[in-house]
Amino acid sequence: MATIRTILKKVRQQAVVKIVGDGQANITSADLAIADETIDQPNVQMNITGVMWSTPGSIPIVVSRGGTAILYLNGNDNWSMTQTMGFSDTANNNANIFVAMPANSLVYFTISKPAGFIEPDQQTKK
């Protein structure tokens, strides 16, 4: 079974992405942008603020950004980083999120969008 990536929530400042299956998946700024947002690619930031996962066996889910592994997720757990621990994972936060999944795995990401997603100008009258 290949991976299936689903955007569960996409609003200003936040998104939630679910990935299930085995194989590889990618999360990009274009995936997280709302239709009326302009992406300022050099300044994009996508911070991982929470993770919930399940994977059987000893092979972890590997999360990489910019070619560097930033998370190894084994077993079943969840980290609500910002609410519980007061921080978000900002490692290489301007790079796409690449996920390598072993068979029968599931992962949810809560991602904040603090920069690079420009909202439309609703103040200026045209």
N, CA, C and O atoms as a GROMACS GRO file, in nm:
protein
  504
    1MET      N    1   0.084  -0.118   0.000
    1MET     CA    2   0.000   0.000   0.000
    1MET      C    3   0.089   0.124   0.000
    1MET      O    4   0.177   0.137   0.084
    2ALA      N    5   0.067   0.212  -0.090
    2ALA     CA    6   0.140   0.339  -0.093
    2ALA      C    7   0.088   0.431   0.016
    2ALA      O    8  -0.015   0.404   0.077
    3THR      N    9   0.160   0.539   0.041
    3THR     CA   10   0.112   0.635   0.140
    3THR      C   11  -0.003   0.717   0.083
    3THR      O   12  -0.009   0.748  -0.036
    4ILE      N   13  -0.093   0.752   0.172
    4ILE     CA   14  -0.204   0.841   0.138
    4ILE      C   15  -0.192   0.961   0.229
    4ILE      O   16  -0.197   0.948   0.352
    5ARG      N   17  -0.175   1.078   0.170
    5ARG     CA   18  -0.162   1.202   0.246
    5ARG      C   19  -0.293   1.279   0.236
    5ARG      O   20  -0.344   1.301   0.126
    6THR      N   21  -0.346   1.321   0.351
    6THR     CA   22  -0.471   1.394   0.354
    6THR      C   23  -0.451   1.522   0.435
    6THR      O   24  -0.401   1.518   0.548
    7ILE      N   25  -0.491   1.636   0.378
    7ILE     CA   26  -0.489   1.762   0.452
    7ILE      C   27  -0.622   1.769   0.527
    7ILE      O   28  -0.727   1.788   0.465
    8LEU      N   29  -0.618   1.754   0.658
    8LEU     CA   30  -0.740   1.751   0.739
    8LEU      C   31  -0.788   1.890   0.779
    8LEU      O   32  -0.907   1.913   0.798
    9LYS      N   33  -0.693   1.982   0.791
    9LYS     CA   34  -0.727   2.119   0.832
    9LYS      C   35  -0.628   2.212   0.764
    9LYS      O   36  -0.507   2.188   0.764
   10LYS      N   37  -0.682   2.320   0.706
   10LYS     CA   38  -0.595   2.420   0.642
   10LYS      C   39  -0.660   2.555   0.662
   10LYS      O   40  -0.754   2.591   0.590
   11VAL      N   41  -0.611   2.629   0.760
   11VAL     CA   42  -0.662   2.762   0.791
   11VAL      C   43  -0.543   2.857   0.804
   11VAL      O   44  -0.428   2.815   0.795
   12ARG      N   45  -0.573   2.984   0.824
   12ARG     CA   46  -0.466   3.080   0.846
   12ARG      C   47  -0.384   3.035   0.967
   12ARG      O   48  -0.440   2.999   1.071
   13GLN      N   49  -0.257   3.036   0.954
   13GLN     CA   50  -0.163   3.010   1.062
   13GLN      C   51  -0.149   2.862   1.102
   13GLN      O   52  -0.059   2.831   1.180
   14GLN      N   53  -0.233   2.769   1.052
   14GLN     CA   54  -0.223   2.631   1.098
   14GLN      C   55  -0.275   2.532   0.995
   14GLN      O   56  -0.362   2.564   0.914
   15ALA      N   57  -0.219   2.412   0.999
   15ALA     CA   58  -0.267   2.302   0.916
   15ALA      C   59  -0.248   2.171   0.992
   15ALA      O   60  -0.163   2.161   1.081
   16VAL      N   61  -0.328   2.070   0.954
   16VAL     CA   62  -0.313   1.936   1.008
   16VAL      C   63  -0.308   1.840   0.890
   16VAL      O   64  -0.394   1.844   0.802
   17VAL      N   65  -0.206   1.753   0.890
   17VAL     CA   66  -0.186   1.660   0.780
   17VAL      C   67  -0.179   1.518   0.837
   17VAL      O   68  -0.111   1.493   0.936
   18LYS      N   69  -0.251   1.427   0.771
   18LYS     CA   70  -0.251   1.285   0.808
   18LYS      C   71  -0.183   1.207   0.695
   18LYS      O   72  -0.212   1.229   0.577
   19ILE      N   73  -0.094   1.116   0.732
   19ILE     CA   74  -0.030   1.028   0.635
   19ILE      C   75  -0.045   0.885   0.686
   19ILE      O   76  -0.015   0.855   0.801
   20VAL      N   77  -0.092   0.796   0.598
   20VAL     CA   78  -0.113   0.657   0.636
   20VAL      C   79  -0.058   0.568   0.525
   20VAL      O   80  -0.059   0.606   0.408
   21GLY      N   81  -0.009   0.450   0.561
   21GLY     CA   82   0.040   0.354   0.462
   21GLY      C   83   0.188   0.327   0.479
   21GLY      O   84   0.242   0.340   0.589
   22ASP      N   85   0.252   0.288   0.370
   22ASP     CA   86   0.397   0.269   0.373
   22ASP      C   87   0.458   0.331   0.248
   22ASP      O   88   0.396   0.334   0.141
   23GLY      N   89   0.577   0.379   0.263
   23GLY     CA   90   0.645   0.446   0.153
   23GLY      C   91   0.684   0.586   0.194
   23GLY      O   92   0.721   0.610   0.309
   24GLN      N   93   0.676   0.680   0.099
   24GLN     CA   94   0.724   0.815   0.124
   24GLN      C   95   0.616   0.917   0.092
   24GLN      O   96   0.533   0.897   0.002
   25ALA      N   97   0.618   1.026   0.166
   25ALA     CA   98   0.524   1.136   0.143
   25ALA      C   99   0.598   1.267   0.169
   25ALA      O  100   0.696   1.271   0.243
   26ASN      N  101   0.548   1.372   0.107
   26ASN     CA  102   0.609   1.504   0.118
   26ASN      C  103   0.501   1.605   0.153
   26ASN      O  104   0.389   1.597   0.102
   27ILE      N  105   0.533   1.700   0.240
   27ILE     CA  106   0.443   1.810   0.272
   27ILE      C  107   0.514   1.938   0.234
   27ILE      O  108   0.623   1.967   0.285
   28THR      N  109   0.454   2.016   0.143
   28THR     CA  110   0.515   2.139   0.094
   28THR      C  111   0.433   2.261   0.138
   28THR      O  112   0.321   2.248   0.186
   29SER      N  113   0.491   2.377   0.120
   29SER     CA  114   0.419   2.500   0.152
   29SER      C  115   0.295   2.515   0.063
   29SER      O  116   0.193   2.566   0.108
   30ALA      N  117   0.304   2.471  -0.061
   30ALA     CA  118   0.187   2.478  -0.151
   30ALA      C  119   0.072   2.392  -0.099
   30ALA      O  120  -0.044   2.426  -0.118
   31ASP      N  121   0.104   2.280  -0.034
   31ASP     CA  122   0.001   2.194   0.023
   31ASP      C  123  -0.073   2.263   0.137
   31ASP      O  124  -0.192   2.237   0.160
   32LEU      N  125  -0.004   2.352   0.208
   32LEU     CA  126  -0.060   2.412   0.328
   32LEU      C  127  -0.123   2.550   0.305
   32LEU      O  128  -0.191   2.602   0.393
   33ALA      N  129  -0.099   2.608   0.188
   33ALA     CA  130  -0.151   2.742   0.160
   33ALA      C  131  -0.299   2.738   0.127
   33ALA      O  132  -0.347   2.648   0.059
   34ILE      N  133  -0.370   2.837   0.177
   34ILE     CA  134  -0.511   2.857   0.142
   34ILE      C  135  -0.513   2.923   0.004
   34ILE      O  136  -0.417   2.988  -0.035
   35ALA      N  137  -0.622   2.904  -0.069
   35ALA     CA  138  -0.631   2.953  -0.207
   35ALA      C  139  -0.599   3.101  -0.222
   35ALA      O  140  -0.543   3.141  -0.324
   36ASP      N  141  -0.634   3.184  -0.124
   36ASP     CA  142  -0.610   3.328  -0.138
   36ASP      C  143  -0.478   3.374  -0.077
   36ASP      O  144  -0.451   3.494  -0.075
   37GLU      N  145  -0.396   3.284  -0.028
   37GLU     CA  146  -0.266   3.321   0.027
   37GLU      C  147  -0.160   3.318  -0.084
   37GLU      O  148  -0.164   3.234  -0.173
   38THR      N  149  -0.068   3.411  -0.075
   38THR     CA  150   0.048   3.413  -0.162
   38THR      C  151   0.164   3.354  -0.085
   38THR      O  152   0.187   3.389   0.031
   39ILE      N  153   0.239   3.264  -0.148
   39ILE     CA  154   0.353   3.201  -0.081
   39ILE      C  155   0.479   3.282  -0.109
   39ILE      O  156   0.516   3.301  -0.225
   40ASP      N  157   0.542   3.330  -0.004
   40ASP     CA  158   0.670   3.400  -0.012
   40ASP      C  159   0.779   3.298   0.019
   40ASP      O  160   0.830   3.292   0.130
   41GLN      N  161   0.813   3.217  -0.081
   41GLN     CA  162   0.896   3.098  -0.062
   41GLN      C  163   1.025   3.121   0.016
   41GLN      O  164   1.056   3.040   0.104
   42PRO      N  165   1.101   3.227  -0.010
   42PRO     CA  166   1.226   3.243   0.068
   42PRO      C  167   1.202   3.261   0.217
   42PRO      O  168   1.291   3.237   0.298
   43ASN      N  169   1.081   3.304   0.254
   43ASN     CA  170   1.053   3.332   0.395
   43ASN      C  171   0.955   3.234   0.459
   43ASN      O  172   0.911   3.257   0.572
   44VAL      N  173   0.921   3.128   0.390
   44VAL     CA  174   0.826   3.030   0.444
   44VAL      C  175   0.881   2.965   0.571
   44VAL      O  176   0.998   2.928   0.579
   45GLN      N  177   0.792   2.951   0.669
   45GLN     CA  178   0.822   2.875   0.789
   45GLN      C  179   0.704   2.782   0.816
   45GLN      O  180   0.589   2.825   0.817
   46MET      N  181   0.735   2.655   0.837
   46MET     CA  182   0.634   2.555   0.871
   46MET      C  183   0.686   2.481   0.994
   46MET      O  184   0.771   2.393   0.982
   47ASN      N  185   0.635   2.518   1.110
   47ASN     CA  186   0.682   2.460   1.236
   47ASN      C  187   0.594   2.342   1.276
   47ASN      O  188   0.471   2.352   1.274
   48ILE      N  189   0.655   2.232   1.311
   48ILE     CA  190   0.580   2.116   1.361
   48ILE      C  191   0.548   2.143   1.508
   48ILE      O  192   0.638   2.153   1.591
   49THR      N  193   0.418   2.154   1.538
   49THR     CA  194   0.376   2.185   1.675
   49THR      C  195   0.319   2.065   1.749
   49THR      O  196   0.302   2.069   1.871
   50GLY      N  197   0.289   1.959   1.676
   50GLY     CA  198   0.237   1.838   1.738
   50GLY      C  199   0.247   1.720   1.643
   50GLY      O  200   0.240   1.736   1.521
   51VAL      N  201   0.264   1.602   1.700
   51VAL     CA  202   0.274   1.478   1.621
   51VAL      C  203   0.202   1.367   1.697
   51VAL      O  204   0.218   1.353   1.818
   52MET      N  205   0.125   1.289   1.624
   52MET     CA  206   0.061   1.169   1.680
   52MET      C  207   0.090   1.057   1.580
   52MET      O  208   0.069   1.075   1.460
   53TRP      N  209   0.139   0.940   1.628
   53TRP     CA  210   0.178   0.837   1.535
   53TRP      C  211   0.157   0.697   1.590
   53TRP      O  212   0.143   0.675   1.710
   54SER      N  213   0.156   0.602   1.496
   54SER     CA  214   0.149   0.461   1.528
   54SER      C  215   0.225   0.386   1.420
   54SER      O  216   0.199   0.403   1.301
   55THR      N  217   0.318   0.303   1.462
   55THR     CA  218   0.393   0.220   1.369
   55THR      C  219   0.430   0.089   1.437
   55THR      O  220   0.484   0.090   1.548
   56PRO      N  221   0.402  -0.025   1.372
   56PRO     CA  222   0.434  -0.154   1.433
   56PRO      C  223   0.581  -0.189   1.410
   56PRO      O  224   0.647  -0.132   1.323
   57GLY      N  225   0.630  -0.282   1.487
   57GLY     CA  226   0.766  -0.332   1.465
   57GLY      C  227   0.872  -0.234   1.510
   57GLY      O  228   0.845  -0.136   1.580
   58SER      N  229   0.996  -0.263   1.466
   58SER     CA  230   1.110  -0.184   1.514
   58SER      C  231   1.156  -0.077   1.417
   58SER      O  232   1.247  -0.001   1.450
   59ILE      N  233   1.097  -0.070   1.298
   59ILE     CA  234   1.138   0.031   1.200
   59ILE      C  235   1.061   0.160   1.227
   59ILE      O  236   0.938   0.158   1.229
   60PRO      N  237   1.131   0.272   1.249
   60PRO     CA  238   1.062   0.397   1.282
   60PRO      C  239   1.008   0.469   1.159
   60PRO      O  240   1.050   0.443   1.046
   61ILE      N  241   0.916   0.559   1.183
   61ILE     CA  242   0.879   0.661   1.085
   61ILE      C  243   0.991   0.764   1.092
   61ILE      O  244   1.024   0.812   1.201
   62VAL      N  245   1.048   0.800   0.977
   62VAL     CA  246   1.158   0.897   0.976
   62VAL      C  247   1.108   1.026   0.909
   62VAL      O  248   1.060   1.024   0.796
   63VAL      N  249   1.121   1.136   0.981
   63VAL     CA  250   1.081   1.267   0.931
   63VAL      C  251   1.207   1.346   0.903
   63VAL      O  252   1.292   1.362   0.991
   64SER      N  253   1.220   1.397   0.779
   64SER     CA  254   1.338   1.472   0.738
   64SER      C  255   1.298   1.607   0.682
   64SER      O  256   1.187   1.626   0.631
   65ARG      N  257   1.390   1.700   0.693
   65ARG     CA  258   1.373   1.833   0.632
   65ARG      C  259   1.508   1.876   0.577
   65ARG      O  260   1.609   1.873   0.648
   66GLY      N  261   1.509   1.917   0.452
   66GLY     CA  262   1.633   1.962   0.390
   66GLY      C  263   1.740   1.855   0.389
   66GLY      O  264   1.859   1.886   0.398
   67GLY      N  265   1.700   1.728   0.377
   67GLY     CA  266   1.795   1.618   0.372
   67GLY      C  267   1.848   1.572   0.508
   67GLY      O  268   1.933   1.484   0.514
   68THR      N  269   1.798   1.631   0.616
   68THR     CA  270   1.844   1.596   0.751
   68THR      C  271   1.728   1.536   0.830
   68THR      O  272   1.620   1.594   0.837
   69ALA      N  273   1.751   1.419   0.888
   69ALA     CA  274   1.648   1.357   0.972
   69ALA      C  275   1.628   1.442   1.097
   69ALA      O  276   1.725   1.476   1.166
   70ILE      N  277   1.502   1.476   1.126
   70ILE     CA  278   1.473   1.556   1.245
   70ILE      C  279   1.393   1.480   1.350
   70ILE      O  280   1.394   1.516   1.467
   71LEU      N  281   1.322   1.373   1.309
   71LEU     CA  282   1.244   1.293   1.402
   71LEU      C  283   1.249   1.146   1.364
   71LEU      O  284   1.242   1.112   1.246
   72TYR      N  285   1.262   1.059   1.463
   72TYR     CA  286   1.246   0.915   1.447
   72TYR      C  287   1.132   0.876   1.540
   72TYR      O  288   1.142   0.891   1.662
   73LEU      N  289   1.023   0.827   1.483
   73LEU     CA  290   0.903   0.798   1.561
   73LEU      C  291   0.880   0.647   1.567
   73LEU      O  292   0.853   0.585   1.464
   74ASN      N  293   0.892   0.588   1.685
   74ASN     CA  294   0.872   0.445   1.706
   74ASN      C  295   0.747   0.420   1.789
   74ASN      O  296   0.709   0.504   1.871
   75GLY      N  297   0.683   0.306   1.768
   75GLY     CA  298   0.570   0.265   1.851
   75GLY      C  299   0.448   0.352   1.830
   75GLY      O  300   0.416   0.391   1.717
   76ASN      N  301   0.379   0.382   1.939
   76ASN     CA  302   0.257   0.464   1.938
   76ASN      C  303   0.272   0.572   2.043
   76ASN      O  304   0.298   0.543   2.160
   77ASP      N  305   0.256   0.697   2.003
   77ASP     CA  306   0.267   0.806   2.099
   77ASP      C  307   0.212   0.933   2.037
   77ASP      O  308   0.172   0.934   1.921
   78ASN      N  309   0.212   1.039   2.116
   78ASN     CA  310   0.175   1.170   2.064
   78ASN      C  311   0.248   1.276   2.144
   78ASN      O  312   0.266   1.264   2.265
   79TRP      N  313   0.289   1.379   2.074
   79TRP     CA  314   0.357   1.492   2.136
   79TRP      C  315   0.281   1.618   2.099
   79TRP      O  316   0.276   1.656   1.982
   80SER      N  317   0.224   1.682   2.196
   80SER     CA  318   0.162   1.811   2.175
   80SER      C  319   0.264   1.915   2.220
   80SER      O  320   0.258   1.967   2.331
   81MET      N  321   0.357   1.942   2.132
   81MET     CA  322   0.476   2.019   2.169
   81MET      C  323   0.443   2.158   2.224
   81MET      O  324   0.490   2.193   2.332
   82THR      N  325   0.365   2.236   2.151
   82THR     CA  326   0.342   2.374   2.195
   82THR      C  327   0.254   2.381   2.319
   82THR      O  328   0.280   2.461   2.409
   83GLN      N  329   0.150   2.299   2.326
   83GLN     CA  330   0.060   2.306   2.441
   83GLN      C  331   0.119   2.244   2.566
   83GLN      O  332   0.105   2.298   2.675
   84THR      N  333   0.185   2.129   2.551
   84THR     CA  334   0.236   2.058   2.668
   84THR      C  335   0.376   2.102   2.708
   84THR      O  336   0.405   2.118   2.826
   85MET      N  337   0.462   2.121   2.609
   85MET     CA  338   0.602   2.147   2.640
   85MET      C  339   0.647   2.290   2.610
   85MET      O  340   0.759   2.328   2.646
   86GLY      N  341   0.564   2.370   2.545
   86GLY     CA  342   0.595   2.510   2.523
   86GLY      C  343   0.692   2.541   2.411
   86GLY      O  344   0.753   2.649   2.411
   87PHE      N  345   0.709   2.449   2.315
   87PHE     CA  346   0.798   2.477   2.202
   87PHE      C  347   0.744   2.407   2.078
   87PHE      O  348   0.658   2.319   2.087
   88SER      N  349   0.795   2.448   1.962
   88SER     CA  350   0.765   2.377   1.838
   88SER      C  351   0.897   2.337   1.774
   88SER      O  352   1.001   2.395   1.804
   89ASP      N  353   0.891   2.238   1.686
   89ASP     CA  354   1.012   2.192   1.618
   89ASP      C  355   1.036   2.282   1.498
   89ASP      O  356   0.963   2.275   1.399
   90THR      N  357   1.138   2.367   1.508
   90THR     CA  358   1.170   2.462   1.402
   90THR      C  359   1.292   2.421   1.321
   90THR      O  360   1.342   2.500   1.241
   91ALA      N  361   1.342   2.300   1.341
   91ALA     CA  362   1.459   2.254   1.267
   91ALA      C  363   1.432   2.256   1.117
   91ALA      O  364   1.339   2.191   1.069
   92ASN      N  365   1.512   2.330   1.043
   92ASN     CA  366   1.498   2.342   0.897
   92ASN      C  367   1.355   2.376   0.857
   92ASN      O  368   1.303   2.321   0.760
   93ASN      N  369   1.290   2.465   0.932
   93ASN     CA  370   1.147   2.490   0.912
   93ASN      C  371   1.111   2.557   0.779
   93ASN      O  372   0.993   2.574   0.750
   94ASN      N  373   1.209   2.595   0.700
   94ASN     CA  374   1.178   2.650   0.567
   94ASN      C  375   1.181   2.542   0.459
   94ASN      O  376   1.151   2.569   0.343
   95ALA      N  377   1.217   2.420   0.496
   95ALA     CA  378   1.224   2.309   0.401
   95ALA      C  379   1.096   2.224   0.406
   95ALA      O  380   1.026   2.222   0.508
   96ASN      N  381   1.068   2.156   0.296
   96ASN     CA  382   0.954   2.064   0.292
   96ASN      C  383   0.971   1.957   0.399
   96ASN      O  384   1.082   1.928   0.444
   97ILE      N  385   0.860   1.898   0.440
   97ILE     CA  386   0.861   1.789   0.537
   97ILE      C  387   0.852   1.658   0.458
   97ILE      O  388   0.753   1.635   0.389
   98PHE      N  389   0.953   1.574   0.469
   98PHE     CA  390   0.959   1.447   0.398
   98PHE      C  391   0.943   1.336   0.501
   98PHE      O  392   1.011   1.335   0.603
   99VAL      N  393   0.852   1.242   0.474
   99VAL     CA  394   0.822   1.136   0.570
   99VAL      C  395   0.842   1.000   0.503
   99VAL      O  396   0.786   0.973   0.396
  100ALA      N  397   0.922   0.914   0.566
  100ALA     CA  398   0.942   0.776   0.521
  100ALA      C  399   0.873   0.686   0.622
  100ALA      O  400   0.904   0.687   0.741
  101MET      N  401   0.776   0.607   0.571
  101MET     CA  402   0.689   0.528   0.657
  101MET      C  403   0.708   0.378   0.634
  101MET      O  404   0.706   0.333   0.520
  102PRO      N  405   0.727   0.300   0.742
  102PRO     CA  406   0.723   0.155   0.727
  102PRO      C  407   0.578   0.108   0.707
  102PRO      O  408   0.485   0.187   0.725
  103ALA      N  409   0.560  -0.016   0.672
  103ALA     CA  410   0.427  -0.071   0.646
  103ALA      C  411   0.334  -0.052   0.766
  103ALA      O  412   0.376  -0.061   0.881
  104ASN      N  413   0.207  -0.027   0.736
  104ASN     CA  414   0.100  -0.018   0.836
  104ASN      C  415   0.121   0.094   0.938
  104ASN      O  416   0.090   0.078   1.056
  105SER      N  417   0.173   0.207   0.892
  105SER     CA  418   0.199   0.320   0.980
  105SER      C  419   0.101   0.434   0.958
  105SER      O  420   0.037   0.444   0.854
  106LEU      N  421   0.092   0.519   1.058
  106LEU     CA  422   0.003   0.634   1.056
  106LEU      C  423   0.071   0.748   1.131
  106LEU      O  424   0.131   0.726   1.236
  107VAL      N  425   0.061   0.870   1.077
  107VAL     CA  426   0.114   0.986   1.148
  107VAL      C  427   0.027   1.108   1.118
  107VAL      O  428  -0.017   1.129   1.005
  108TYR      N  429   0.003   1.188   1.220
  108TYR     CA  430  -0.066   1.316   1.208
  108TYR      C  431   0.034   1.425   1.246
  108TYR      O  432   0.106   1.412   1.345
  109PHE      N  433   0.038   1.532   1.168
  109PHE     CA  434   0.121   1.648   1.200
  109PHE      C  435   0.032   1.769   1.220
  109PHE      O  436  -0.056   1.796   1.138
  110THR      N  437   0.055   1.843   1.327
  110THR     CA  438  -0.002   1.976   1.342
  110THR      C  439   0.111   2.073   1.309
  110THR      O  440   0.220   2.065   1.366
  111ILE      N  441   0.084   2.163   1.216
  111ILE     CA  442   0.189   2.250   1.164
  111ILE      C  443   0.142   2.395   1.173
  111ILE      O  444   0.033   2.429   1.126
  112SER      N  445   0.225   2.481   1.233
  112SER     CA  446   0.193   2.623   1.233
  112SER      C  447   0.261   2.688   1.112
  112SER      O  448   0.362   2.639   1.062
  113LYS      N  449   0.202   2.798   1.066
  113LYS     CA  450   0.253   2.870   0.949
  113LYS      C  451   0.282   3.015   0.989
  113LYS      O  452   0.208   3.105   0.951
  114PRO      N  453   0.391   3.038   1.066
  114PRO     CA  454   0.415   3.173   1.119
  114PRO      C  455   0.468   3.274   1.018
  114PRO      O  456   0.459   3.394   1.043
  115ALA      N  457   0.522   3.230   0.905
  115ALA     CA  458   0.578   3.325   0.808
  115ALA      C  459   0.574   3.265   0.667
  115ALA      O  460   0.576   3.144   0.649
  116GLY      N  461   0.568   3.356   0.569
  116GLY     CA  462   0.575   3.314   0.430
  116GLY      C  463   0.442   3.283   0.364
  116GLY      O  464   0.438   3.257   0.243
  117PHE      N  465   0.334   3.287   0.438
  117PHE     CA  466   0.200   3.265   0.386
  117PHE      C  467   0.128   3.400   0.397
  117PHE      O  468   0.075   3.434   0.503
  118ILE      N  469   0.126   3.476   0.289
  118ILE     CA  470   0.078   3.614   0.293
  118ILE      C  471  -0.072   3.617   0.267
  118ILE      O  472  -0.120   3.573   0.163
  119GLU      N  473  -0.143   3.672   0.364
  119GLU     CA  474  -0.288   3.684   0.353
  119GLU      C  475  -0.322   3.797   0.255
  119GLU      O  476  -0.240   3.887   0.235
  120PRO      N  477  -0.440   3.792   0.195
  120PRO     CA  478  -0.478   3.900   0.104
  120PRO      C  479  -0.497   4.032   0.181
  120PRO      O  480  -0.534   4.032   0.298
  121ASP      N  481  -0.471   4.140   0.114
  121ASP     CA  482  -0.490   4.274   0.170
  121ASP      C  483  -0.639   4.304   0.171
  121ASP      O  484  -0.700   4.324   0.065
  122GLN      N  485  -0.697   4.307   0.289
  122GLN     CA  486  -0.839   4.336   0.301
  122GLN      C  487  -0.864   4.475   0.359
  122GLN      O  488  -0.978   4.513   0.384
  123GLN      N  489  -0.757   4.550   0.379
  123GLN     CA  490  -0.766   4.685   0.434
  123GLN      C  491  -0.778   4.791   0.324
  123GLN      O  492  -0.850   4.889   0.338
  124THR      N  493  -0.705   4.770   0.215
  124THR     CA  494  -0.699   4.867   0.108
  124THR      C  495  -0.821   4.858   0.020
  124THR      O  496  -0.855   4.750  -0.028
  125LYS      N  497  -0.888   4.969  -0.001
  125LYS     CA  498  -1.005   4.971  -0.090
  125LYS      C  499  -0.957   4.988  -0.233
  125LYS      O  500  -0.868   5.067  -0.262
  126LYS      N  501  -1.018   4.913  -0.321
  126LYS     CA  502  -0.978   4.918  -0.463
  126LYS      C  503  -1.087   4.976  -0.546
  126LYS      O  504  -1.071   4.988  -0.668
   0.00000   0.00000   0.00000
